[in-house]
Amino acid sequence: MNLRRSPNVFRYLALSGVLALSPTVRGQTPARTHYPPVVHLTAAQDHARMMRLLGIQRLRPGADPNNPNSPNAPNYDEAKARRFKKLPDPLVMDNGNPVRTHTQWWLERRPEIEQAFTEDVYGRIPDDVPAVHWRVVSQRREVRGGVAVVVKQLQGHVDNSAYPLLTVNIPVTLVIPANASAPVPVMIHFAFDPVLLQRFLAMAKKRGFKLPPPPKGPSWKQQLLNRGWGYASLIPTRVQDDNGAGLTQGIIGLTNHGQPRQPDQWGTLRAWAWAASRTLDYLQTDKAVNAHEVGIEGLSRFGKAALVTEAYDQRFAIGLIGSSGKGGAALYRRNFGERNGNLAGTGEYHWMAGNFMKYVGPLTANDLPVDSHELIAMCAPRPVFLSSGKPEVEGKWLDMTGEYEAGVAAGAVYRFLGKQGLSSAQIPPIGTALLRGDIGWREHHGGHTDIPNWPAFIQFAGKYFK
């Protein structure tokens, strides 16, 4: 707008919040509260803005999985996947002193690791995130696979009174056995939006893609119910969109009053993890749920979020981390499959803090103060189960070996705290489950799913859920 030529300059300034409206006097219209409008940017525009804030001219490109002849083709040669240097030691303080006691771990070293992940990888959650108010939208009894259950549709409404231009709700479906004699364990599941899923399936069918048939036998949900446990399905993309254009909306946008985020602020993975923590807040009030035996599960990008959830929120008793790859369990200090440049590119940067771009610009992964084995170590001494498919079927893009090496390296903290890590330093054959330690592992023979690994996980969790 050209303010000089506008006959409504003062009205424009008032509506924009630049000029405060005069106090109400008798006979005049009361002043209204005005809010800055939501800023709408494309992912490319917001990405470029973040690079300007960080003073970065260019980023090293991510791997191009669609062109094997590209100079940026992903590396699948294990001989070239070397770590840049040795991994950071989770049991050595930033000042170089070794961690000698459990107290030192909990009060000094673990907070150092958490702070590094917060500042440089996943981002800081603002202190003034609004409260969430839960209500039971509906409740019914039914029978699923011969098990009588109670199904509750829940909604967590985020208080938006400070910025009413955005509304955020957390949708959850809770299913628990109806005839349990005591509070039951519950697995929170990061679920795909059914509306988006139907669109994807329709598109795949239209393009002639053949989708794999559903696995035989009871579903993972039915397996949980047969065990006497429950589950809660949370749709995280209803809380925060899975794209850079959505960063001024959802819970991140709400806390920033519709404005773009700063480089140290949270990305989508932490926003999804925040939603899971708020879901656990509700479950702690439900007398049918054993709040001390609540786990978190997710696949792919939701597997990344599930690991972030368990690492940051120590109330979670266990995690099933499915095919999480870079940004999840796979080591940043490996050149195999997906690169850190992919995480910092316009398609994925929103998962991370803006500060993460620095390690794909002027800095490298070797400059990161932490690596993913320390994210797994933040879960200690609580159990965590790493799941993936067969590399030749699911695709080596995820770097399953990098996930396993991270699990092996995290074992040092588990042993320090009196627990066990992975029961083998060598990755086992496909289909072999490692269940003896407090870090579990299994690769199934199929593709990008964790469904075939649920029976092994339930057996693993049975050591801890009574």
C-alpha positions in Angstrom: 0.0 0.0 0.0 1.2 3.6 -0.8 0.7 5.2 2.6 1.2 8.8 1.2 -1.6 8.5 -1.2 -4.0 6.5 0.9 -6.9 8.5 2.4 -7.0 5.9 5.2 -3.4 6.1 6.4 -4.3 6.2 10.1 -6.9 3.5 9.8 -4.3 1.3 8.0 -1.8 1.9 10.8 -4.3 1.2 13.4 -5.5 -2.1 11.8 -1.8 -3.1 11.4 -1.1 -2.6 15.0 1.5 0.1 14.3 -0.6 2.8 15.8 -2.6 2.2 18.9 -6.2 3.2 18.8 -7.4 5.9 21.2 -9.0 5.0 24.5 -12.7 4.6 24.4 -14.7 7.7 25.2 -18.4 8.1 25.8 -20.4 7.9 22.6 -17.6 6.3 20.5 -17.2 2.7 19.3 -15.0 0.7 21.7 -11.5 -0.1 20.5 -11.1 -3.6 19.2 -8.0 -5.8 19.7 -6.2 -6.4 16.5 -3.7 -9.1 15.7 -0.9 -9.3 13.1 -2.1 -11.3 10.1 -0.7 -14.8 9.4 2.3 -14.5 7.2 2.0 -16.8 4.2 5.3 -18.0 2.6 6.1 -20.9 0.3 8.6 -23.4 1.6 11.2 -22.0 -0.8 10.6 -18.5 0.4 10.8 -19.5 4.1 13.9 -21.6 3.4 15.6 -18.7 1.6 14.7 -16.4 4.5 16.2 -18.8 7.0 19.4 -18.9 5.0 19.6 -15.1 5.1 19.1 -15.1 8.8 22.0 -17.5 9.2 24.2 -15.7 6.7 24.5 -18.8 4.5 25.1 -18.3 0.8 24.7 -21.9 -0.3 24.2 -25.4 1.1 25.8 -28.7 0.0 23.2 -30.5 -2.0 21.4 -33.6 -0.8 21.5 -36.9 -2.5 19.4 -37.4 -5.7 17.8 -40.8 -5.4 16.1 -40.5 -8.9 19.2 -40.3 -11.0 22.0 -42.8 -10.4 24.2 -40.9 -12.9 23.9 -37.6 -11.1 27.0 -36.2 -9.4 24.8 -36.1 -6.3 23.7 -39.7 -6.6 23.4 -41.4 -3.1 26.3 -43.5 -2.0 25.5 -47.1 -1.3 29.1 -48.3 -1.1 29.9 -49.2 2.6 33.6 -48.6 1.9 32.8 -44.9 1.2 30.4 -44.4 4.1 33.2 -43.7 6.6 32.5 -41.5 9.5 34.2 -38.1 9.3 35.9 -38.7 12.6 35.1 -40.7 15.7 31.6 -40.1 17.2 31.1 -37.8 20.1 31.5 -39.6 23.4 28.2 -39.4 25.4 30.1 -40.1 28.6 32.6 -37.3 28.2 31.6 -33.7 29.3 32.0 -30.8 26.8 35.0 -29.7 28.9 36.7 -33.1 28.3 36.1 -34.5 31.8 34.7 -38.1 32.0 31.4 -38.8 33.5 32.0 -40.8 36.6 28.7 -41.0 38.5 25.0 -41.4 37.7 24.4 -38.0 39.3 26.8 -36.4 37.0 25.1 -38.0 34.0 21.6 -36.8 35.1 22.5 -33.3 36.3 25.3 -32.4 34.0 26.1 -34.5 30.9 22.6 -35.4 29.8 21.5 -31.8 30.0 24.5 -30.8 27.9 23.5 -33.4 25.2 19.8 -32.3 25.3 20.8 -28.6 25.0 22.9 -29.4 21.9 20.1 -31.2 20.2 17.8 -28.4 21.1 20.0 -25.6 19.8 21.4 -27.2 16.7 19.2 -30.1 15.6 15.5 -30.1 16.6 14.9 -26.6 18.0 13.7 -24.9 21.1 10.1 -25.0 22.2 9.0 -21.5 23.4 8.3 -21.1 27.1 4.8 -19.7 26.5 3.2 -22.5 24.5 -0.5 -22.3 25.3 -2.2 -24.9 27.5 -4.2 -27.8 26.0 -7.7 -28.5 27.2 -8.9 -32.1 26.6 -12.5 -33.3 26.2 -14.0 -36.6 25.3 -15.9 -36.0 22.0 -17.6 -39.4 22.0 -17.4 -42.8 23.7 -18.7 -46.2 22.7 -18.3 -49.9 23.4 -17.8 -52.4 20.7 -16.0 -55.7 20.0 -12.8 -55.9 17.9 -11.5 -59.3 17.0 -13.4 -60.9 19.9 -12.1 -58.3 22.4 -14.6 -56.0 24.1 -13.2 -52.5 23.9 -14.0 -48.9 24.8 -13.4 -46.4 22.0 -12.9 -42.8 22.9 -12.6 -39.9 20.5 -10.6 -37.2 22.2 -9.8 -33.7 21.3 -7.1 -31.5 22.8 -7.9 -27.9 22.1 -4.9 -25.5 22.3 -5.8 -22.2 24.0 -5.6 -19.6 21.2 -7.0 -16.7 23.2 -3.7 -14.9 22.7 -3.9 -15.3 18.9 -7.4 -16.3 17.8 -6.5 -16.2 14.1 -5.2 -19.8 14.3 -6.9 -22.8 15.8 -5.1 -25.9 16.7 -6.6 -29.2 18.0 -5.0 -32.5 18.8 -7.2 -35.4 17.5 -6.7 -38.8 19.2 -8.6 -42.1 19.2 -8.1 -44.2 22.3 -9.0 -47.9 22.3 -8.7 -49.9 25.5 -10.0 -53.3 26.6 -13.3 -52.9 28.3 -13.0 -55.7 30.8 -9.5 -55.1 32.1 -9.1 -55.7 35.9 -6.4 -53.1 36.2 -5.1 -50.0 34.3 -3.6 -51.1 31.0 -0.4 -50.2 29.1 -1.0 -48.0 26.0 1.0 -47.4 22.9 0.6 -44.0 21.3 0.8 -44.3 17.5 1.7 -41.5 15.1 -1.0 -42.1 12.5 -1.3 -40.9 9.0 -4.2 -38.6 8.2 -6.8 -40.9 6.7 -8.0 -38.1 4.3 -4.5 -37.7 2.9 -3.9 -41.4 2.9 -7.0 -42.0 0.8 -5.8 -39.3 -1.7 -2.4 -41.0 -1.9 -4.0 -44.5 -2.5 -6.3 -43.1 -5.1 -3.3 -41.4 -6.9 -1.2 -44.6 -6.7 -4.1 -46.6 -8.2 -4.6 -44.0 -11.0 -0.9 -44.2 -11.8 -0.9 -48.0 -11.9 1.2 -48.6 -8.8 0.6 -52.0 -7.2 0.4 -51.7 -3.5 1.4 -54.7 -1.3 -1.5 -56.8 0.1 -2.1 -56.4 3.8 -0.2 -58.8 6.0 -1.8 -62.0 7.1 -2.9 -62.5 10.7 -4.2 -60.0 13.2 -3.2 -56.4 12.8 -0.8 -54.8 15.3 -3.7 -53.1 17.0 -5.4 -56.4 17.4 -2.2 -57.9 18.8 -2.1 -55.2 21.4 -5.7 -55.8 22.4 -5.2 -59.6 22.5 -2.4 -58.9 24.9 -4.7 -56.8 27.1 -3.1 -53.5 26.1 -4.5 -50.5 24.4 -3.5 -48.0 21.8 -4.0 -44.3 21.0 -3.9 -43.0 17.5 -2.7 -39.4 17.1 -2.7 -37.6 13.8 0.3 -35.3 14.1 -0.2 -33.4 10.8 -3.4 -32.0 12.2 -1.2 -30.3 14.8 1.6 -29.2 12.5 1.7 -29.5 8.7 4.5 -31.5 7.2 5.9 -28.7 5.0 7.8 -25.5 5.3 4.8 -23.4 4.1 3.0 -24.5 7.3 5.5 -23.2 9.8 3.5 -20.0 10.3 0.4 -22.0 11.1 -0.2 -25.1 13.4 1.2 -25.1 16.9 4.5 -23.5 15.7 2.6 -20.6 14.0 0.2 -20.2 16.9 3.1 -19.7 19.4 4.7 -17.2 17.0 1.4 -15.4 16.4 1.5 -16.3 12.7 5.0 -15.0 12.1 8.0 -17.0 10.7 10.2 -18.8 13.2 13.7 -17.9 14.3 16.7 -20.2 13.7 16.7 -21.7 17.1 13.0 -22.4 17.3 11.4 -25.9 17.0 10.8 -27.7 13.8 8.0 -30.1 12.9 9.6 -33.2 14.6 9.5 -31.5 18.0 6.0 -30.1 17.3 4.8 -33.7 16.7 6.6 -34.9 19.8 5.0 -32.1 21.8 1.6 -33.3 20.6 2.5 -36.8 21.8 3.5 -35.4 25.2 0.2 -33.6 25.5 -1.6 -36.8 24.7 0.3 -38.5 27.5 -0.9 -35.6 29.8 -4.5 -36.8 29.1 -3.7 -40.4 29.5 -2.3 -39.7 32.9 -5.8 -38.6 33.9 -7.6 -41.7 32.5 -8.1 -44.3 35.2 -8.2 -47.1 32.7 -4.7 -46.4 31.6 -1.5 -47.3 33.3 0.3 -43.9 32.9 3.7 -45.5 33.8 3.4 -47.9 30.9 2.8 -45.7 27.9 4.9 -46.1 24.8 5.4 -44.2 21.5 5.5 -45.6 18.0 6.0 -44.1 14.5 7.3 -45.0 11.1 9.6 -43.1 8.7 9.3 -39.3 9.5 7.0 -40.3 12.3 9.7 -42.7 13.4 12.0 -39.7 13.7 9.4 -38.0 15.8 8.8 -41.1 18.0 12.5 -41.2 18.9 12.5 -37.4 19.6 9.5 -37.9 21.8 11.0 -40.7 23.9 14.3 -38.9 24.2 12.9 -35.6 25.4 10.0 -36.8 27.5 11.1 -39.2 30.2 7.6 -40.2 31.1 7.4 -42.4 28.0 8.2 -46.0 29.0 9.3 -47.4 25.7 9.5 -46.6 22.0 9.1 -48.5 18.7 11.2 -46.5 16.2 10.3 -47.6 12.7 12.6 -46.9 9.7 13.6 -43.4 11.0 16.8 -42.8 9.0 18.6 -39.5 9.0 17.1 -37.1 11.5 16.2 -40.2 13.5 18.4 -43.1 14.5 20.8 -43.1 11.6 24.2 -41.4 12.2 24.8 -38.0 10.7 28.4 -38.8 10.4 27.9 -41.3 7.6 27.7 -40.8 3.9 25.2 -43.4 3.0 21.8 -43.0 1.3 20.1 -39.9 2.4 22.5 -37.0 3.2 22.3 -34.2 5.7 21.8 -31.9 2.7 18.4 -33.6 2.1 17.4 -32.7 5.7 18.4 -29.1 5.1 16.8 -28.8 1.7 13.4 -27.2 1.0 11.5 -30.5 1.3 12.7 -31.5 4.8 14.2 -28.5 6.5 11.0 -27.8 8.4 11.6 -31.0 10.4 14.6 -29.5 12.0 15.7 -26.2 13.7 16.9 -23.6 11.2 20.3 -23.8 12.9 20.7 -27.3 11.5 21.4 -25.7 8.1 24.8 -24.4 9.4 26.1 -28.0 9.4 25.3 -28.3 5.7 26.7 -24.8 4.9 29.9 -23.5 6.4 30.2 -26.4 8.8 29.9 -30.2 8.4 28.4 -33.1 10.3 31.7 -33.5 12.0 31.1 -30.0 13.6 27.8 -31.2 15.1 28.3 -31.4 18.9 26.1 -34.5 19.0 25.1 -37.4 16.9 22.1 -39.7 16.8 23.5 -42.3 19.1 23.2 -39.7 21.8 19.6 -39.2 21.0 19.1 -42.9 21.6 21.2 -42.5 24.8 18.8 -39.8 26.1 16.2 -42.6 26.2 18.3 -44.6 28.7 17.7 -46.4 30.9 14.2 -46.8 29.3 14.0 -49.5 26.5 13.9 -48.6 22.8 13.3 -50.9 19.9 14.8 -50.0 16.4 12.9 -51.4 13.5 13.4 -51.5 9.7 12.8 -53.5 6.6 15.2 -55.4 4.3 17.6 -52.9 2.6 17.1 -54.5 -0.8 13.3 -54.2 -0.5 12.7 -51.1 1.6 15.7 -49.2 0.0 19.1 -48.4 1.4 18.2 -44.7 1.5 17.4 -45.1 5.2 20.9 -46.4 6.1 20.0 -49.3 8.3 23.6 -49.9 9.2 23.9 -46.3 10.4 20.9 -46.9 12.6 22.4 -50.1 14.0 25.8 -48.5 14.7 24.0 -45.7 16.5 22.3 -48.3 18.7 25.6 -50.0 19.4 27.2 -46.7 20.4 24.3 -45.7 22.6 24.8 -48.9 24.6 27.7 -47.3 26.5 25.2 -45.1 28.4 22.8 -48.0 29.0 25.6 -50.1 30.5 26.8 -47.1 32.5 23.3 -46.9 34.0 23.2 -50.6 34.8 21.2 -51.7 31.8 22.2 -53.5 28.6 22.5 -52.2 25.0 22.2 -54.2 21.9 23.0 -57.8 22.6 25.4 -58.0 19.6 28.0 -55.6 18.2 27.4 -57.1 14.7 24.2 -56.5 12.8 22.2 -59.8 12.8 20.7 -61.6 9.7 17.4 -60.3 8.3 14.5 -61.5 10.4 16.6 -62.1 13.6 15.3 -60.1 16.6 17.6 -58.9 19.3 15.5 -58.8 22.5 17.8 -59.6 25.4 19.2 -56.1 25.9 17.3 -52.8 26.6 17.9 -51.7 23.0 16.0 -54.0 20.7 16.4 -54.5 17.0 14.8 -56.3 14.0 14.9 -56.0 10.3 12.0 -57.8 8.5 12.0 -59.1 5.0 9.6 -56.5 3.6 9.5 -52.9 2.7 8.8 -49.5 4.3 6.6 -50.6 7.2 7.1 -51.8 10.8 4.0 -54.0 10.8 6.1 -57.3 10.5 8.2 -56.3 13.5 5.3 -55.7 15.9 5.2 -59.2 17.2 8.9 -59.0 18.2 8.3 -55.6 19.7 5.4 -56.8 21.8 7.5 -59.6 23.1 10.3 -57.1 23.9 7.8 -54.7 25.6 6.5 -57.6 27.6 9.7 -57.6 29.6 8.7 -54.2 31.0 4.9 -54.0 30.8 3.4 -56.2 33.6 
